[in-house]
Amino acid sequence: MSDSAAHTGGQEHGAERDAVPREVQCAVLRDRRLAALRSTALLDTPAEEAFDRLARLATRVIGAPVGLVTLVAEDRQFFKSCVGLPAPWCDVRQTPLTHSFCMHVVATGEPLLIEDARQHPVLRENLAIDQLGVVAYAGVPLTASEGEVIGTFCVIDTRPRVWTDGDLHILLELALSVMTEIELRASRALERQARAAEAAHAESEAARTRFALLAELSAVLAEGFELQSVLARAVRLVVPLVAEGCMVELLDKDGRLRRVAVVHQDAHEQERLRSLPEAQALLVPESRDGAPVAGLMRVTGPEGTFLRLPLSSHGRVLGAVGFTCSPSRLLGETELALARDVARRMAMAVENARLYEEAHEAIQMRDRFLSIASHELRTPLTALRLQAQSLLRGALQARSLALGEVCSKVRVISRQVDRLGHLVDELLDLSRIKEGHLSFQLERVDLADVVRDVVTRFHEDLSRSGSMLVLAGVDAPTVGLWNRLRLEQVVVNLLTNAIKYGKGRPIRVEVHSDADTVWLAVSDEGIGIAPGDQERIFERFERAVSEQNYGGFGLGLWIVREIVHRLGGSVAVRSTLGAGAAFTVELPRRPGRSPAPLLH
């Protein structure tokens, strides 16, 4: 049926209301009655078997073709059940009030029995007689608990009929069942609303608690840069709101995970977590069933659930945070979202602490470098000043200086100028390497020839140090595709180190090779290097001795490593403290690829 047949326009509704007696209108339109009707939440709802079953039962027992459960609204009657109603009314399940006998039951609040509506003084003009075929009608009120009549339970016959007391009794009894169904649904709706309100309140409280936790956690994590104590306080906040246990592991500079904070509600379980071996990787399942999922790992087993999240910030992995729960507690999506928020805040705190530490170290390195640089530059400048002043005094006093004395002073000046030039070159190389601008053109170079040339320039330094130099393997050519200037730097820096720390004892420089690789070894019998310092000495501004006793910026071995790596090779040291050191450079004769970017 069309909308115009089911819902008439405003003017038609007005006309229909005019056709309804005024006292009936007033009864139908009472506010309390309409409120009671709306509270059932049954208007315009789908048909339900529970109501249809009662309507069918009425038609069978009473022997009427039509049974209705009718709810009377202000401008229409809606059929919650319409067993036997002819089309099209059975499809739209409602009629205007001009087609309603039920509104008279609602108005009076009493049962209505009509044997032949066509003869009834009030109802004979009702449109339901012609359009729905209503002749005989028997209806009883559906009365809500508030005492308001919201509709009727009725049966209809298409021919005249005398209704018996038994028919009326059946309708009254079944009407009680209809109201039970209506009130049951209202009760369930109220229960659903109450549960929804309770759930909303619980979620609101949980959200408030989570927000308070995150706010307090952020405050704790922002309190300082003593990272371990800050994280220890943070995990105590997390337990038990997120999980029953929490532990944090951070990546050291060497890439190993170090456990820094562990908390669990159960003291025995806390000790067990503390005693676990440290993980070898960020996301490693503890059982075969576990697997990384979207940047996290969740393992569930008989001992409970273990959730592990990486701590990462700006693409930098800093460590991991783990959460544990017993089998009786689940880590759901809410807890997972909260765990992610916790991990995000912890990662920011760790990154801030690391940045602070790096900035502090950079400031210390800068201050140490400035101290070393001023000391290193002042020494040759002092020597230059003394020699220049000596020459100047001789000239001002018109005193003739012996040729040997002049040559000696000039040699000192030249040596100090060379030293200054070497220091300046190191600083320039530091800048070039950091910016990736170190010049590197590959060419055929004889390493043996480079060694012989460098050694010739070091005769005077060797004589002053008292060290005897032993050369081996430099008689035959040892050619490869390298860069001569940079190879000279490697040999110069290694030989300078050997002279500086060799304590006047013999120094050995050896070259040997095979078809593909060349080795350069420079060894001394000097002070040696402690095992804990043997990796550190290849870093910038690092040294294994005090700068007060030994000069230099601490850049020589770092420059050696960078150049050798750029040529596709490697450099290593073997040393025993007090028994000298041996540096070995390994170079492929022909780098397998173009020079790689220098390490920064």
Disulfide bonds with the S-S distance in Angstrom:
none
